[in-house]
Amino acid sequence: MKNPTVSSKDINSHPAAAMQVLVSKEIAAHIRSWRFNILILLIVLTFGASLYVSSMGLKDAVSNMRDPDQSFLYLKLLTTTDNSIPPFHVFLNFLAPLLGIALGFDAINAEYNNGTLTRLMAQPIYRDNLLFAKFLAPLIVVGTLFIALVLLMIGGGLLGTGVRIEPQELLRILGFTLISVLYVAFWLSLAILLSIRFRQPATSALTAIGIWLFFTVFFPILVNLAIRPFLPNPNYISEQEYLAYNELILNLLRLSPSQLYTDATTTLLMPSVRSLGPIAMEQMVGAIPSPLSFRESFLMVWPQVSGLTAAMMICFAWSYYIFMRREIRS
């Protein structure tokens, strides 16, 4: 049987064929990678543990008539917890950056150090095809993983409860999946940028992990320390001024990608969330505790989604600019 290979003539005449070969090569390399398999195992274990805890408290959650979200059974599988372990979307806020960093911190500099980058560029392929393949292949693998987990959750919920999923729930879960892939894409583009900027994979990995720790742990502390000296005594200011100061703090915290991801996923997975900022008492008077539609929730989180998309595009564009101008034969 003839081996189906792509010749140089085919690649020259069909640039998409070169892209397909590179993406297939990167996907196969990630699937065979031990660090990728370890992270996948960690995510699957946390997903299983969170799903088990939420399923144990599912009966109480859906029978609580005071909860506006009690009718969304499949969303409860992702958000219900007994405080022993966090829900899955909180876990993913910490694990998704590690997944993106692990898939991209040595994307370019490993090829350079191994001497394979020059041989790759000697083939009849465009230089930007290599960069696009380094970015697209991990996203395809991550997207496939998240979709598989979501389908597993929906199938398990259908078998365990016999309740069919509502269209609103399906749209919200798919939106949560897309935002999670976008969150991974930001950290992946940042890791690829660092792999181009630094020649040693260890340096790019430590830098990426340092940036992740800064935004996750230290950035909220720095914001509170910077704002606290300027905050007046709450006893001597009006309610509107107090809300304005809290809104300022929240806007500063939203410079962190993790805060944007938390706001977006919380709003999509909890339809009763009507605001992401402080609310005055006058706004709460007469408010009916009912869930929002998917369209209203998505419009509420559109600034967060736009922020993550813009940050991802800036990192990738910067990577593209540096990589296209770099001399790789030296």
N, C-alpha and C positions, 0 to 999 in steps of 0.2 A: 504494500500500500504506500502511495506516495505521501511524503511528509508535507503538509500544507504550510509552507513558509512564504514570507513576503520578500520579494526580490528588490534590489535597488531600483530597478526600472519601475516597479509598481509603486514604490515609495515616492519616487520623483514625480510620477504622473498623478498620484493620489496622496496628497499630504495628510489626509485623514487616516490613511493606513498606517503611517508612521506614528501618529498620535495613538492609534489603537494598540499598536505593538508596545509602545512605551507604557501606556496605562496597564496593559495586561502584565507586563514585566513587573511593574511596581506593586500591583495587587498580589501577584504570586510571592514577591519578596516579603510583603507585610504578613501574609498569611503564614509563611514559614518562619517568621521572626518569633523568637522566644519572648521578647519583651512585650510584643503585641498580644501574644496568646495569654501572658500573665495578666495584663491589664483587662483583656476581654473576660478572663475568668473572674477577676475581681469585680467587674461591673455586673456580670451575670449573678454572682453570689449575693451582692448587695441588692440587686433587683429581686432575687428570689426571697431574701430575708425580709425586705420591705413588703413584698406582696403577701408573704405568709402572715406577717403581723397585721397588715390591713385587713386580710380576709378573716382573721380571728375576731376583729372588732367591727366587721362589716354589718352584722345584724343590728348592733346598737346604733351605728352611725345612720343607717337608712330608716330606723324607727324613731329617730329623734325629730319630732314634728316642729321643734323650735329652730331647726337648722334649715335655712332656705335651700341648701344644696343636697338635702337628704334624698331627693329623687334621682340624682345622678350617680347611679351605682358604680359604673366603671371609672368615673372620676374619683370616687371614694377609694377605689383600689390603689390609686396613686397618691392620695393625700392623707388617708386615715392612718393614725399611729397611736400607740398606747404610751408614747414618750420613752419607750425602752430603746428604740432606734429611730432615727429621722426617716421621713418619707423618701421615696426614691428621687424626686426632683431636687431635694436638698442634698442627697448623696451625690447626684450628678453635677451639682454646682462645684463640688470639689474634685470629682473624678474626671469630668470632661476636659478641664485644662491639662491634666496629666496625660490624658489620651492624645490630645492634640500635640503636646510637646514631645511625647515619646515617638510620634509618627513623623515629626518634622525636624528634630534638632540636628540630625546628621544627614539631611536630604541631599545637600550639595557638597559639604566639606568631606563627607565620607567617600563620595565618588572621586573627589580631587585627591585625597590622601591615598586612595587605593590605586590611583592611576587610570581609573576607568572613565573619567570624565573626558579626557583627551580622545580616547578611543571612541566614545559615544559621539563626540562632536565631529569625528572624522567620517562618520556615516552620513548618508544623504538625508539628514533631518535638520530641521530648524532648531536654533538654540532655545527659542521660547517654547517649542513643543516639549522639551525636557522639563522646563519649569512648570508648565501647565500639567504635565503628567504627574509630577511630584506633588502637586496640589490636589488634583482630581481623584487620583487613585485612593488615597487615604479616606477622602470623603465618601467615595463609593462604598468602601468597606464599612465605615462607621454608619453611614445611612442604612446599609443592609442590616447591620447589627441592631440598630434601634428599631427599625421596622419589624424585624423578627421578634424582638422582645415585646413590642406592642401587640403584634398578632398573637403571641403566646399568652399575653395577659387577657386579651379579648376572648380567645378560645377557652382559656381556663375559667374565666368568669361565666361564659355561656354554659359550659359543662357543669360548673358548680352551682349556679343559681337558676339556670334556665330562662333568664331574662335577656331579651335581645337588646342590643345596644341602640340607643337613639341617635339620629343624625347629628344632633347638637353635640353629643358626647364624642362621636367619631371625629367631627371637625375639630373639636378642642384637643383631642388626643393627637391628631395629625399635626395640628399647629404646634403643640408642645414638642413633637418629634422634630419638626422642621427647625424650630428655634434652638433645640439642643444641637442639631447638626450645624447650625449657623454659629453657635457658641464654640463648638469644637473647631470650626473653620477659622475663627478668629485666632485662636491659640496656635493652630497649625500654620497659618500665614505668618504669625510672629516668629514661630520656631524656624520656619524656612528662611525668613529674613536674617535671623541670627546665624543660621548655618551658612549663609552666603557671606555675612560680615566677618565671621570668625573662622579660622582655618581648622581649629581643633574642636571635635565634637563635644568634649567635656566642657570647654568654655561656653559653647552655645547652650548646652543643656543647663549648666549652672546659672547662666544669665537668665534663661527663660523661667526656670524655677524661682529665681530671685524676684523677677517681675510678678510672677503669680503670687508668691507669698506677700509681696508688698501690697498689691491690690486687695488681697483676700484678708490679710491680718492687720497690716500696719496702716493702710490708708484710712480706714474708719477711725483709728485711734488718732492719727495726725489731724484729721478734719475736726474731731471733737476738741483736741488741744488747741488748734488754731482759732476756732470759733468761740470757745468758752470765755476768753478774756473780754470779748466784745459783746457778750450777751448781757443785757440789763437784768435787773431783778424782776422775776415774773410778777411779783406783787405790785409793781409800780408801772406796768405797761398794760395796754388794752389787749383784748383777745385777738383782734386783728393783727396787732404788732407781734404778738406771740406766735400766731400761725405763720406770719411772714418769715420770722426767724427759723422756724422749723422747716418751712419750705426751702429756705436757703440751704440749710444743712442737707436736706434730702437731694437737692440739685447737685451739691458738691459730691455727695456720695455716689451719685449716678455717673460720675466720671469713671467709676470702676466698672469693668465689664461684668463682674460677678453680681453687682447690684442691678444692672440692667437685666441680666438673665433671671434673677430672683423676681423682679417686678413682673416681667413678661410671663414667666411660667406660673406664678401664683395667681395672676389675673385670669389666665386661660383655664387653669385647673380648678379654680374656685369661682363659679359664675356669680356668686353673691357679692364679690368684691366690686365696689362702685367707684372707688377713688384710690389713688396711689399716694396721696398726700394728706396732710391734716385737714379735718373738716370742722367747721364751726357748728355750734349748737343749733343755730338758726337753720342750717342746711339739713340737720337731722330731724327736725320737727316735721311730722307728717310723712316722713319717708317710709315707704312700704318695703319690708325686707324680702324682696323677690329677686330671683336670678336674672342676670342680663342675657341678652341674646349673644350668639357667637360674634356677630358683626359689631355690636357695641363693645364687647370685650376686646376684640381685635383692634378696633379704632383707638381704644384706650392705651394699648401697648404698642401702637405703631411707632411712637417716638423711640421706645426702647429697641424695637426691631431695626429701625433705621440707624440708630446709634451703633449697634453691633455690626450691621452691614457696612456702614461707613468705615469703622475701625478695621474691619477685615480687608476692605478694598484698599485702604491706605497702606496697610502692611504689605499686601501683595503687590501693589503698584511700586512701592519702594524696593521690594525684592526684585521685581522685574527690571527696574531702572539700574540697580547695581549689577545684576547678573548680566544684562545685555552689554554693559560697558566694561566688564572685567576681562582681563587677559587670562585665559585658562591654560595656555601652553607653557607658561613659565613655571 
